[in-house]
């Protein structure tokens, strides 16, 4: 509970990255909200999601590199910001990269992601 409160209060505004920025911190709150005992965090998740979305929409997103230098990368750059925005929009359909969640809709009973192994 302390980690959630601290992340919500102080974990936003430094950079937008998945790695160690707003979207990575938001992932902690999204994961907690999915658990029954933390469903009361829905308001905070919504508020913090709106802060992140507002920053990205206004063009104020910053990469996780020093000085917020632009990079296309996944963990600290623009690709991760895009992926994080997809997570905010559909957390039940877009798997969490940070928790190594499997692809949504993996074929049951096959033990894999359902991707075809045929050429």
Backbone as XML, in Angstrom:
<?xml version="1.0"?>
<chain id="A" units="angstrom">
  <residue number="1" name="UNK">
    <atom name="N" x="0.822" y="-1.182" z="0.000"/>
    <atom name="CA" x="0.000" y="0.000" z="0.000"/>
    <atom name="C" x="0.873" y="1.255" z="0.000"/>
  </residue>
  <residue number="2" name="UNK">
    <atom name="N" x="1.978" y="1.227" z="0.738"/>
    <atom name="CA" x="2.875" y="2.381" z="0.785"/>
    <atom name="C" x="3.502" y="2.623" z="-0.584"/>
  </residue>
  <residue number="3" name="UNK">
    <atom name="N" x="3.881" y="1.541" z="-1.266"/>
    <atom name="CA" x="4.482" y="1.694" z="-2.598"/>
    <atom name="C" x="3.495" y="2.316" z="-3.573"/>
  </residue>
  <residue number="4" name="UNK">
    <atom name="N" x="2.249" y="1.910" z="-3.511"/>
    <atom name="CA" x="1.238" y="2.474" z="-4.402"/>
    <atom name="C" x="1.024" y="3.957" z="-4.113"/>
  </residue>
  <residue number="5" name="UNK">
    <atom name="N" x="0.897" y="4.295" z="-2.843"/>
    <atom name="CA" x="0.667" y="5.696" z="-2.465"/>
    <atom name="C" x="1.859" y="6.566" z="-2.856"/>
  </residue>
  <residue number="6" name="UNK">
    <atom name="N" x="3.067" y="6.080" z="-2.630"/>
    <atom name="CA" x="4.261" y="6.851" z="-2.970"/>
    <atom name="C" x="4.395" y="7.014" z="-4.473"/>
  </residue>
  <residue number="7" name="UNK">
    <atom name="N" x="4.144" y="5.941" z="-5.217"/>
    <atom name="CA" x="4.226" y="6.016" z="-6.675"/>
    <atom name="C" x="3.201" y="7.003" z="-7.217"/>
  </residue>
  <residue number="8" name="UNK">
    <atom name="N" x="1.977" y="6.936" z="-6.713"/>
    <atom name="CA" x="0.939" y="7.841" z="-7.192"/>
    <atom name="C" x="1.255" y="9.289" z="-6.848"/>
  </residue>
  <residue number="9" name="UNK">
    <atom name="N" x="1.805" y="9.523" z="-5.668"/>
    <atom name="CA" x="2.080" y="10.893" z="-5.218"/>
    <atom name="C" x="3.341" y="11.489" z="-5.823"/>
  </residue>
  <residue number="10" name="UNK">
    <atom name="N" x="4.382" y="10.665" z="-6.024"/>
    <atom name="CA" x="5.685" y="11.217" z="-6.413"/>
    <atom name="C" x="6.306" y="10.604" z="-7.656"/>
  </residue>
  <residue number="11" name="UNK">
    <atom name="N" x="5.616" y="9.659" z="-8.287"/>
    <atom name="CA" x="6.232" y="8.912" z="-9.382"/>
    <atom name="C" x="5.970" y="9.427" z="-10.770"/>
  </residue>
  <residue number="12" name="UNK">
    <atom name="N" x="5.447" y="10.644" z="-10.897"/>
    <atom name="CA" x="5.086" y="11.143" z="-12.217"/>
    <atom name="C" x="5.704" y="12.512" z="-12.467"/>
  </residue>
  <residue number="13" name="UNK">
    <atom name="N" x="6.049" y="12.765" z="-13.749"/>
    <atom name="CA" x="6.537" y="14.072" z="-14.138"/>
    <atom name="C" x="8.006" y="14.154" z="-14.488"/>
  </residue>
  <residue number="14" name="UNK">
    <atom name="N" x="8.768" y="13.077" z="-14.255"/>
    <atom name="CA" x="10.194" y="13.121" z="-14.591"/>
    <atom name="C" x="10.460" y="12.788" z="-16.046"/>
  </residue>
  <residue number="15" name="UNK">
    <atom name="N" x="9.885" y="11.685" z="-16.519"/>
    <atom name="CA" x="9.950" y="11.323" z="-17.934"/>
    <atom name="C" x="8.786" y="10.399" z="-18.225"/>
  </residue>
  <residue number="16" name="UNK">
    <atom name="N" x="8.551" y="10.111" z="-19.480"/>
    <atom name="CA" x="7.375" y="9.350" z="-19.875"/>
    <atom name="C" x="7.644" y="7.867" z="-20.103"/>
  </residue>
  <residue number="17" name="UNK">
    <atom name="N" x="8.853" y="7.407" z="-19.924"/>
    <atom name="CA" x="9.261" y="6.074" z="-20.370"/>
    <atom name="C" x="8.609" y="4.914" z="-19.630"/>
  </residue>
  <residue number="18" name="UNK">
    <atom name="N" x="8.629" y="3.755" z="-20.301"/>
    <atom name="CA" x="8.200" y="2.508" z="-19.681"/>
    <atom name="C" x="9.209" y="2.048" z="-18.639"/>
  </residue>
  <residue number="19" name="UNK">
    <atom name="N" x="10.451" y="2.303" z="-18.894"/>
    <atom name="CA" x="11.518" y="1.788" z="-18.049"/>
    <atom name="C" x="11.475" y="2.364" z="-16.632"/>
  </residue>
  <residue number="20" name="UNK">
    <atom name="N" x="11.585" y="3.652" z="-16.511"/>
    <atom name="CA" x="11.671" y="4.274" z="-15.189"/>
    <atom name="C" x="10.934" y="5.607" z="-15.134"/>
  </residue>
  <residue number="21" name="UNK">
    <atom name="N" x="9.891" y="5.695" z="-15.957"/>
    <atom name="CA" x="9.140" y="6.946" z="-16.021"/>
    <atom name="C" x="7.670" y="6.765" z="-15.719"/>
  </residue>
  <residue number="22" name="UNK">
    <atom name="N" x="6.893" y="7.719" z="-16.191"/>
    <atom name="CA" x="5.464" y="7.766" z="-15.902"/>
    <atom name="C" x="4.736" y="6.482" z="-16.308"/>
  </residue>
  <residue number="23" name="UNK">
    <atom name="N" x="5.016" y="5.979" z="-17.498"/>
    <atom name="CA" x="4.298" y="4.796" z="-17.968"/>
    <atom name="C" x="4.715" y="3.530" z="-17.221"/>
  </residue>
  <residue number="24" name="UNK">
    <atom name="N" x="5.956" y="3.438" z="-16.822"/>
    <atom name="CA" x="6.384" y="2.313" z="-15.993"/>
    <atom name="C" x="5.745" y="2.366" z="-14.619"/>
  </residue>
  <residue number="25" name="UNK">
    <atom name="N" x="5.686" y="3.552" z="-14.042"/>
    <atom name="CA" x="5.052" y="3.698" z="-12.734"/>
    <atom name="C" x="3.552" y="3.462" z="-12.816"/>
  </residue>
  <residue number="26" name="UNK">
    <atom name="N" x="2.947" y="3.893" z="-13.899"/>
    <atom name="CA" x="1.529" y="3.651" z="-14.087"/>
    <atom name="C" x="1.243" y="2.156" z="-14.178"/>
  </residue>
  <residue number="27" name="UNK">
    <atom name="N" x="2.178" y="1.414" z="-14.736"/>
    <atom name="CA" x="2.017" y="-0.040" z="-14.849"/>
    <atom name="C" x="1.847" y="-0.688" z="-13.467"/>
  </residue>
  <residue number="28" name="UNK">
    <atom name="N" x="2.578" y="-0.194" z="-12.478"/>
    <atom name="CA" x="2.419" y="-0.705" z="-11.117"/>
    <atom name="C" x="0.984" y="-0.495" z="-10.636"/>
  </residue>
  <residue number="29" name="UNK">
    <atom name="N" x="0.449" y="0.679" z="-10.877"/>
    <atom name="CA" x="-0.915" y="0.988" z="-10.440"/>
    <atom name="C" x="-1.953" y="0.167" z="-11.206"/>
  </residue>
  <residue number="30" name="UNK">
    <atom name="N" x="-1.730" y="-0.024" z="-12.521"/>
    <atom name="CA" x="-2.643" y="-0.855" z="-13.314"/>
    <atom name="C" x="-2.636" y="-2.303" z="-12.820"/>
  </residue>
  <residue number="31" name="UNK">
    <atom name="N" x="-1.464" y="-2.808" z="-12.504"/>
    <atom name="CA" x="-1.352" y="-4.183" z="-12.012"/>
    <atom name="C" x="-2.047" y="-4.330" z="-10.662"/>
  </residue>
  <residue number="32" name="UNK">
    <atom name="N" x="-1.871" y="-3.350" z="-9.804"/>
    <atom name="CA" x="-2.519" y="-3.405" z="-8.493"/>
    <atom name="C" x="-4.028" y="-3.346" z="-8.630"/>
  </residue>
  <residue number="33" name="UNK">
    <atom name="N" x="-4.505" y="-2.474" z="-9.489"/>
    <atom name="CA" x="-5.942" y="-2.302" z="-9.673"/>
    <atom name="C" x="-6.607" y="-3.594" z="-10.147"/>
  </residue>
  <residue number="34" name="UNK">
    <atom name="N" x="-5.866" y="-4.434" z="-10.836"/>
    <atom name="CA" x="-6.417" y="-5.690" z="-11.342"/>
    <atom name="C" x="-6.665" y="-6.703" z="-10.225"/>
  </residue>
  <residue number="35" name="UNK">
    <atom name="N" x="-6.079" y="-6.474" z="-9.060"/>
    <atom name="CA" x="-6.265" y="-7.376" z="-7.921"/>
    <atom name="C" x="-7.454" y="-6.915" z="-7.083"/>
  </residue>
  <residue number="36" name="UNK">
    <atom name="N" x="-8.293" y="-7.842" z="-6.648"/>
    <atom name="CA" x="-9.504" y="-7.456" z="-5.916"/>
    <atom name="C" x="-9.251" y="-6.562" z="-4.703"/>
  </residue>
  <residue number="37" name="UNK">
    <atom name="N" x="-8.187" y="-6.818" z="-3.968"/>
    <atom name="CA" x="-7.936" y="-6.043" z="-2.752"/>
    <atom name="C" x="-7.487" y="-4.599" z="-3.026"/>
  </residue>
  <residue number="38" name="UNK">
    <atom name="N" x="-7.151" y="-4.288" z="-4.293"/>
    <atom name="CA" x="-6.710" y="-2.934" z="-4.642"/>
    <atom name="C" x="-7.644" y="-2.240" z="-5.639"/>
  </residue>
  <residue number="39" name="UNK">
    <atom name="N" x="-8.826" y="-2.750" z="-5.819"/>
    <atom name="CA" x="-9.751" y="-2.128" z="-6.766"/>
    <atom name="C" x="-10.117" y="-0.707" z="-6.363"/>
  </residue>
  <residue number="40" name="UNK">
    <atom name="N" x="-9.938" y="-0.388" z="-5.092"/>
    <atom name="CA" x="-10.234" y="0.970" z="-4.619"/>
    <atom name="C" x="-9.279" y="1.998" z="-5.206"/>
  </residue>
  <residue number="41" name="UNK">
    <atom name="N" x="-8.222" y="1.560" z="-5.872"/>
    <atom name="CA" x="-7.244" y="2.457" z="-6.484"/>
    <atom name="C" x="-7.679" y="2.931" z="-7.865"/>
  </residue>
  <residue number="42" name="UNK">
    <atom name="N" x="-8.863" y="2.569" z="-8.297"/>
    <atom name="CA" x="-9.326" y="2.919" z="-9.653"/>
    <atom name="C" x="-9.292" y="4.427" z="-9.887"/>
  </residue>
  <residue number="43" name="UNK">
    <atom name="N" x="-9.690" y="5.219" z="-8.899"/>
    <atom name="CA" x="-9.708" y="6.680" z="-9.075"/>
    <atom name="C" x="-8.291" y="7.225" z="-9.285"/>
  </residue>
  <residue number="44" name="UNK">
    <atom name="N" x="-7.335" y="6.720" z="-8.517"/>
    <atom name="CA" x="-5.951" y="7.170" z="-8.663"/>
    <atom name="C" x="-5.383" y="6.751" z="-10.017"/>
  </residue>
  <residue number="45" name="UNK">
    <atom name="N" x="-5.704" y="5.537" z="-10.443"/>
    <atom name="CA" x="-5.228" y="5.061" z="-11.748"/>
    <atom name="C" x="-5.800" y="5.942" z="-12.856"/>
  </residue>
  <residue number="46" name="UNK">
    <atom name="N" x="-7.068" y="6.266" z="-12.758"/>
    <atom name="CA" x="-7.692" y="7.126" z="-13.757"/>
    <atom name="C" x="-7.050" y="8.520" z="-13.765"/>
  </residue>
  <residue number="47" name="UNK">
    <atom name="N" x="-6.815" y="9.082" z="-12.594"/>
    <atom name="CA" x="-6.198" y="10.409" z="-12.496"/>
    <atom name="C" x="-4.776" y="10.397" z="-13.066"/>
  </residue>
  <residue number="48" name="UNK">
    <atom name="N" x="-3.990" y="9.402" z="-12.668"/>
    <atom name="CA" x="-2.608" y="9.335" z="-13.138"/>
    <atom name="C" x="-2.543" y="9.020" z="-14.624"/>
  </residue>
  <residue number="49" name="UNK">
    <atom name="N" x="-3.459" y="8.194" z="-15.127"/>
    <atom name="CA" x="-3.529" y="7.919" z="-16.565"/>
    <atom name="C" x="-3.828" y="9.210" z="-17.328"/>
  </residue>
  <residue number="50" name="UNK">
    <atom name="N" x="-4.755" y="9.992" z="-16.812"/>
    <atom name="CA" x="-5.109" y="11.258" z="-17.470"/>
    <atom name="C" x="-3.916" y="12.206" z="-17.502"/>
  </residue>
  <residue number="51" name="UNK">
    <atom name="N" x="-3.130" y="12.228" z="-16.427"/>
    <atom name="CA" x="-1.922" y="13.081" z="-16.411"/>
    <atom name="C" x="-0.954" y="12.668" z="-17.511"/>
  </residue>
  <residue number="52" name="UNK">
    <atom name="N" x="-0.741" y="11.367" z="-17.640"/>
    <atom name="CA" x="0.185" y="10.863" z="-18.662"/>
    <atom name="C" x="-0.348" y="11.177" z="-20.055"/>
  </residue>
  <residue number="53" name="UNK">
    <atom name="N" x="-1.627" y="10.908" z="-20.285"/>
    <atom name="CA" x="-2.234" y="11.173" z="-21.593"/>
    <atom name="C" x="-2.139" y="12.654" z="-21.935"/>
  </residue>
  <residue number="54" name="UNK">
    <atom name="N" x="-2.450" y="13.511" z="-20.995"/>
    <atom name="CA" x="-2.362" y="14.961" z="-21.236"/>
    <atom name="C" x="-0.953" y="15.373" z="-21.639"/>
  </residue>
  <residue number="55" name="UNK">
    <atom name="N" x="0.045" y="14.828" z="-20.964"/>
    <atom name="CA" x="1.429" y="15.163" z="-21.290"/>
    <atom name="C" x="1.821" y="14.722" z="-22.685"/>
  </residue>
  <residue number="56" name="UNK">
    <atom name="N" x="1.402" y="13.515" z="-23.057"/>
    <atom name="CA" x="1.728" y="13.000" z="-24.391"/>
    <atom name="C" x="0.978" y="13.791" z="-25.461"/>
  </residue>
  <residue number="57" name="UNK">
    <atom name="N" x="-0.312" y="14.032" z="-25.246"/>
    <atom name="CA" x="-1.100" y="14.762" z="-26.241"/>
    <atom name="C" x="-0.600" y="16.185" z="-26.445"/>
  </residue>
  <residue number="58" name="UNK">
    <atom name="N" x="-0.068" y="16.801" z="-25.393"/>
    <atom name="CA" x="0.422" y="18.174" z="-25.512"/>
    <atom name="C" x="1.822" y="18.233" z="-26.116"/>
  </residue>
  <residue number="59" name="UNK">
    <atom name="N" x="2.413" y="17.056" z="-26.356"/>
    <atom name="CA" x="3.754" y="17.013" z="-26.917"/>
    <atom name="C" x="4.842" y="17.174" z="-25.869"/>
  </residue>
  <residue number="60" name="UNK">
    <atom name="N" x="4.458" y="17.104" z="-24.605"/>
    <atom name="CA" x="5.426" y="17.305" z="-23.525"/>
    <atom name="C" x="6.080" y="16.003" z="-23.064"/>
  </residue>
  <residue number="61" name="UNK">
    <atom name="N" x="5.901" y="14.910" z="-23.812"/>
    <atom name="CA" x="6.515" y="13.657" z="-23.383"/>
    <atom name="C" x="8.035" y="13.785" z="-23.432"/>
  </residue>
  <residue number="62" name="UNK">
    <atom name="N" x="8.702" y="13.101" z="-22.517"/>
    <atom name="CA" x="10.167" y="13.096" z="-22.474"/>
    <atom name="C" x="10.647" y="11.656" z="-22.443"/>
  </residue>
  <residue number="63" name="UNK">
    <atom name="N" x="11.710" y="11.383" z="-23.151"/>
    <atom name="CA" x="12.278" y="10.045" z="-23.124"/>
    <atom name="C" x="12.962" y="9.820" z="-21.772"/>
  </residue>
  <residue number="64" name="UNK">
    <atom name="N" x="13.364" y="8.596" z="-21.544"/>
    <atom name="CA" x="14.060" y="8.254" z="-20.319"/>
    <atom name="C" x="15.560" y="8.460" z="-20.401"/>
  </residue>
  <residue number="65" name="UNK">
    <atom name="N" x="16.042" y="9.036" z="-21.486"/>
    <atom name="CA" x="17.468" y="9.319" z="-21.628"/>
    <atom name="C" x="17.800" y="10.648" z="-20.949"/>
  </residue>
  <residue number="66" name="UNK">
    <atom name="N" x="19.060" y="10.869" z="-20.606"/>
    <atom name="CA" x="19.430" y="12.148" z="-20.004"/>
    <atom name="C" x="18.970" y="13.322" z="-20.872"/>
  </residue>
  <residue number="67" name="UNK">
    <atom name="N" x="18.481" y="14.347" z="-20.231"/>
    <atom name="CA" x="17.976" y="15.551" z="-20.902"/>
    <atom name="C" x="16.750" y="15.280" z="-21.766"/>
  </residue>
  <residue number="68" name="UNK">
    <atom name="N" x="16.148" y="14.079" z="-21.639"/>
    <atom name="CA" x="14.961" y="13.753" z="-22.422"/>
    <atom name="C" x="15.212" y="13.680" z="-23.909"/>
  </residue>
  <residue number="69" name="UNK">
    <atom name="N" x="16.455" y="13.350" z="-24.298"/>
    <atom name="CA" x="16.826" y="13.262" z="-25.712"/>
    <atom name="C" x="15.913" y="12.274" z="-26.427"/>
  </residue>
  <residue number="70" name="UNK">
    <atom name="N" x="15.402" y="12.655" z="-27.596"/>
    <atom name="CA" x="14.496" y="11.819" z="-28.355"/>
    <atom name="C" x="15.164" y="10.521" z="-28.763"/>
  </residue>
  <residue number="71" name="UNK">
    <atom name="N" x="14.438" y="9.419" z="-28.624"/>
    <atom name="CA" x="14.899" y="8.125" z="-29.101"/>
    <atom name="C" x="13.681" y="7.300" z="-29.506"/>
  </residue>
  <residue number="72" name="UNK">
    <atom name="N" x="13.805" y="6.445" z="-30.513"/>
    <atom name="CA" x="12.655" y="5.652" z="-30.945"/>
    <atom name="C" x="12.440" y="4.396" z="-30.098"/>
  </residue>
  <residue number="73" name="UNK">
    <atom name="N" x="13.325" y="4.106" z="-29.151"/>
    <atom name="CA" x="13.331" y="2.843" z="-28.430"/>
    <atom name="C" x="12.085" y="2.491" z="-27.630"/>
  </residue>
  <residue number="74" name="UNK">
    <atom name="N" x="11.997" y="1.211" z="-27.281"/>
    <atom name="CA" x="10.845" y="0.699" z="-26.554"/>
    <atom name="C" x="10.879" y="1.046" z="-25.066"/>
  </residue>
  <residue number="75" name="UNK">
    <atom name="N" x="11.953" y="0.775" z="-24.392"/>
    <atom name="CA" x="11.959" y="0.968" z="-22.943"/>
    <atom name="C" x="12.074" y="2.432" z="-22.525"/>
  </residue>
  <residue number="76" name="UNK">
    <atom name="N" x="12.836" y="3.220" z="-23.245"/>
    <atom name="CA" x="13.018" y="4.615" z="-22.830"/>
    <atom name="C" x="12.580" y="5.630" z="-23.879"/>
  </residue>
  <residue number="77" name="UNK">
    <atom name="N" x="11.989" y="5.176" z="-24.991"/>
    <atom name="CA" x="11.678" y="6.105" z="-26.071"/>
    <atom name="C" x="10.240" y="6.111" z="-26.539"/>
  </residue>
  <residue number="78" name="UNK">
    <atom name="N" x="10.073" y="6.628" z="-27.730"/>
    <atom name="CA" x="8.751" y="6.866" z="-28.306"/>
    <atom name="C" x="7.944" y="5.583" z="-28.504"/>
  </residue>
  <residue number="79" name="UNK">
    <atom name="N" x="8.575" y="4.481" z="-28.897"/>
    <atom name="CA" x="7.837" y="3.228" z="-29.070"/>
    <atom name="C" x="7.206" y="2.793" z="-27.749"/>
  </residue>
  <residue number="80" name="UNK">
    <atom name="N" x="7.930" y="2.968" z="-26.660"/>
    <atom name="CA" x="7.389" y="2.629" z="-25.346"/>
    <atom name="C" x="6.252" y="3.542" z="-24.933"/>
  </residue>
  <residue number="81" name="UNK">
    <atom name="N" x="6.333" y="4.808" z="-25.310"/>
    <atom name="CA" x="5.247" y="5.741" z="-25.017"/>
    <atom name="C" x="3.993" y="5.288" z="-25.767"/>
  </residue>
  <residue number="82" name="UNK">
    <atom name="N" x="4.158" y="4.921" z="-27.026"/>
    <atom name="CA" x="3.018" y="4.424" z="-27.793"/>
    <atom name="C" x="2.438" y="3.162" z="-27.190"/>
  </residue>
  <residue number="83" name="UNK">
    <atom name="N" x="3.313" y="2.243" z="-26.799"/>
    <atom name="CA" x="2.835" y="0.993" z="-26.198"/>
    <atom name="C" x="2.120" y="1.275" z="-24.876"/>
  </residue>
  <residue number="84" name="UNK">
    <atom name="N" x="2.679" y="2.180" z="-24.087"/>
    <atom name="CA" x="2.055" y="2.543" z="-22.821"/>
    <atom name="C" x="0.682" y="3.158" z="-23.018"/>
  </residue>
  <residue number="85" name="UNK">
    <atom name="N" x="0.527" y="3.944" z="-24.074"/>
    <atom name="CA" x="-0.775" y="4.525" z="-24.364"/>
    <atom name="C" x="-1.784" y="3.430" z="-24.744"/>
  </residue>
  <residue number="86" name="UNK">
    <atom name="N" x="-1.326" y="2.406" z="-25.464"/>
    <atom name="CA" x="-2.203" y="1.280" z="-25.771"/>
    <atom name="C" x="-2.615" y="0.554" z="-24.495"/>
  </residue>
  <residue number="87" name="UNK">
    <atom name="N" x="-1.688" y="0.398" z="-23.551"/>
    <atom name="CA" x="-2.003" y="-0.243" z="-22.263"/>
    <atom name="C" x="-3.056" y="0.548" z="-21.511"/>
  </residue>
  <residue number="88" name="UNK">
    <atom name="N" x="-2.932" y="1.879" z="-21.529"/>
    <atom name="CA" x="-3.924" y="2.712" z="-20.841"/>
    <atom name="C" x="-5.293" y="2.529" z="-21.490"/>
  </residue>
  <residue number="89" name="UNK">
    <atom name="N" x="-5.323" y="2.509" z="-22.811"/>
    <atom name="CA" x="-6.584" y="2.406" z="-23.539"/>
    <atom name="C" x="-7.259" y="1.050" z="-23.360"/>
  </residue>
  <residue number="90" name="UNK">
    <atom name="N" x="-6.477" y="-0.008" z="-23.319"/>
    <atom name="CA" x="-7.063" y="-1.356" z="-23.258"/>
    <atom name="C" x="-6.194" y="-2.301" z="-22.432"/>
  </residue>
  <residue number="91" name="UNK">
    <atom name="N" x="-6.109" y="-2.081" z="-21.122"/>
    <atom name="CA" x="-5.223" y="-2.922" z="-20.309"/>
    <atom name="C" x="-5.623" y="-4.395" z="-20.286"/>
  </residue>
  <residue number="92" name="UNK">
    <atom name="N" x="-6.882" y="-4.690" z="-20.599"/>
    <atom name="CA" x="-7.321" y="-6.076" z="-20.643"/>
    <atom name="C" x="-6.999" y="-6.753" z="-21.979"/>
  </residue>
  <residue number="93" name="UNK">
    <atom name="N" x="-6.604" y="-5.976" z="-22.986"/>
    <atom name="CA" x="-6.303" y="-6.533" z="-24.315"/>
    <atom name="C" x="-4.842" y="-6.412" z="-24.698"/>
  </residue>
  <residue number="94" name="UNK">
    <atom name="N" x="-4.114" y="-5.476" z="-24.074"/>
    <atom name="CA" x="-2.704" y="-5.259" z="-24.394"/>
    <atom name="C" x="-1.888" y="-5.757" z="-23.202"/>
  </residue>
  <residue number="95" name="UNK">
    <atom name="N" x="-1.057" y="-6.785" z="-23.397"/>
    <atom name="CA" x="-0.321" y="-7.352" z="-22.262"/>
    <atom name="C" x="0.749" y="-6.406" z="-21.726"/>
  </residue>
  <residue number="96" name="UNK">
    <atom name="N" x="1.075" y="-6.594" z="-20.471"/>
    <atom name="CA" x="2.112" y="-5.796" z="-19.832"/>
    <atom name="C" x="3.493" y="-6.322" z="-20.214"/>
  </residue>
  <residue number="97" name="UNK">
    <atom name="N" x="4.277" y="-5.473" z="-20.851"/>
    <atom name="CA" x="5.654" y="-5.858" z="-21.168"/>
    <atom name="C" x="6.504" y="-5.948" z="-19.903"/>
  </residue>
  <residue number="98" name="UNK">
    <atom name="N" x="6.227" y="-5.068" z="-18.959"/>
    <atom name="CA" x="7.062" y="-5.003" z="-17.761"/>
    <atom name="C" x="6.873" y="-6.201" z="-16.841"/>
  </residue>
  <residue number="99" name="UNK">
    <atom name="N" x="5.713" y="-6.827" z="-16.885"/>
    <atom name="CA" x="5.505" y="-8.016" z="-16.054"/>
    <atom name="C" x="5.683" y="-9.297" z="-16.864"/>
  </residue>
  <residue number="100" name="UNK">
    <atom name="N" x="6.094" y="-9.133" z="-18.119"/>
    <atom name="CA" x="6.312" y="-10.265" z="-19.026"/>
    <atom name="C" x="5.042" y="-11.094" z="-19.220"/>
  </residue>
  <residue number="101" name="UNK">
    <atom name="N" x="3.899" y="-10.414" z="-19.265"/>
    <atom name="CA" x="2.621" y="-11.092" z="-19.476"/>
    <atom name="C" x="2.590" y="-11.713" z="-20.866"/>
  </residue>
  <residue number="102" name="UNK">
    <atom name="N" x="1.952" y="-12.869" z="-20.991"/>
    <atom name="CA" x="1.849" y="-13.492" z="-22.316"/>
    <atom name="C" x="0.889" y="-12.710" z="-23.199"/>
  </residue>
  <residue number="103" name="UNK">
    <atom name="N" x="0.946" y="-12.927" z="-24.491"/>
    <atom name="CA" x="0.005" y="-12.256" z="-25.384"/>
    <atom name="C" x="-1.428" y="-12.585" z="-25.001"/>
  </residue>
  <residue number="104" name="UNK">
    <atom name="N" x="-2.292" y="-11.613" z="-25.093"/>
    <atom name="CA" x="-3.707" y="-11.822" z="-24.807"/>
    <atom name="C" x="-4.294" y="-12.672" z="-25.912"/>
  </residue>
  <residue number="105" name="UNK">
    <atom name="N" x="-5.105" y="-13.642" z="-25.530"/>
    <atom name="CA" x="-5.735" y="-14.506" z="-26.519"/>
    <atom name="C" x="-4.866" y="-15.683" z="-26.933"/>
  </residue>
  <residue number="106" name="UNK">
    <atom name="N" x="-3.864" y="-16.010" z="-26.109"/>
    <atom name="CA" x="-3.045" y="-17.184" z="-26.431"/>
    <atom name="C" x="-3.967" y="-18.393" z="-26.545"/>
  </residue>
  <residue number="107" name="UNK">
    <atom name="N" x="-3.660" y="-19.258" z="-27.466"/>
    <atom name="CA" x="-4.525" y="-20.404" z="-27.710"/>
    <atom name="C" x="-4.500" y="-21.344" z="-26.519"/>
  </residue>
  <residue number="108" name="UNK">
    <atom name="N" x="-5.650" y="-21.614" z="-25.932"/>
    <atom name="CA" x="-5.689" y="-22.495" z="-24.769"/>
    <atom name="C" x="-5.281" y="-23.921" z="-25.122"/>
  </residue>
  <residue number="109" name="UNK">
    <atom name="N" x="-4.561" y="-24.537" z="-24.223"/>
    <atom name="CA" x="-4.198" y="-25.932" z="-24.380"/>
    <atom name="C" x="-2.999" y="-26.198" z="-25.260"/>
  </residue>
  <residue number="110" name="UNK">
    <atom name="N" x="-2.471" y="-25.181" z="-25.926"/>
    <atom name="CA" x="-1.328" y="-25.412" z="-26.811"/>
    <atom name="C" x="-0.022" y="-25.106" z="-26.124"/>
  </residue>
  <residue number="111" name="UNK">
    <atom name="N" x="-0.081" y="-24.333" z="-25.043"/>
    <atom name="CA" x="1.148" y="-24.026" z="-24.327"/>
    <atom name="C" x="2.013" y="-22.994" z="-25.020"/>
  </residue>
  <residue number="112" name="UNK">
    <atom name="N" x="1.474" y="-22.322" z="-26.045"/>
    <atom name="CA" x="2.247" y="-21.280" z="-26.707"/>
    <atom name="C" x="1.359" y="-20.073" z="-26.976"/>
  </residue>
  <residue number="113" name="UNK">
    <atom name="N" x="1.844" y="-19.138" z="-27.712"/>
    <atom name="CA" x="1.082" y="-17.909" z="-27.979"/>
    <atom name="C" x="0.109" y="-18.052" z="-29.124"/>
  </residue>
  <residue number="114" name="UNK">
    <atom name="N" x="0.105" y="-19.181" z="-29.778"/>
    <atom name="CA" x="-0.796" y="-19.379" z="-30.886"/>
    <atom name="C" x="-0.218" y="-18.932" z="-32.215"/>
  </residue>
  <residue number="115" name="UNK">
    <atom name="N" x="1.004" y="-18.436" z="-32.209"/>
    <atom name="CA" x="1.624" y="-18.001" z="-33.456"/>
    <atom name="C" x="1.923" y="-19.228" z="-34.318"/>
  </residue>
  <residue number="116" name="UNK">
    <atom name="N" x="1.664" y="-19.107" z="-35.557"/>
    <atom name="CA" x="1.899" y="-20.214" z="-36.475"/>
    <atom name="C" x="3.375" y="-20.506" z="-36.605"/>
  </residue>
  <residue number="117" name="UNK">
    <atom name="N" x="3.717" y="-21.767" z="-36.601"/>
    <atom name="CA" x="5.107" y="-22.174" z="-36.774"/>
    <atom name="C" x="5.377" y="-22.565" z="-38.235"/>
  </residue>
  <residue number="118" name="UNK">
    <atom name="N" x="4.330" y="-22.504" z="-39.045"/>
    <atom name="CA" x="4.494" y="-22.857" z="-40.455"/>
    <atom name="C" x="5.050" y="-21.661" z="-41.220"/>
  </residue>
  <residue number="119" name="UNK">
    <atom name="N" x="5.880" y="-21.928" z="-42.256"/>
    <atom name="CA" x="6.452" y="-20.812" z="-43.031"/>
    <atom name="C" x="5.420" y="-20.077" z="-43.844"/>
  </residue>
</chain>
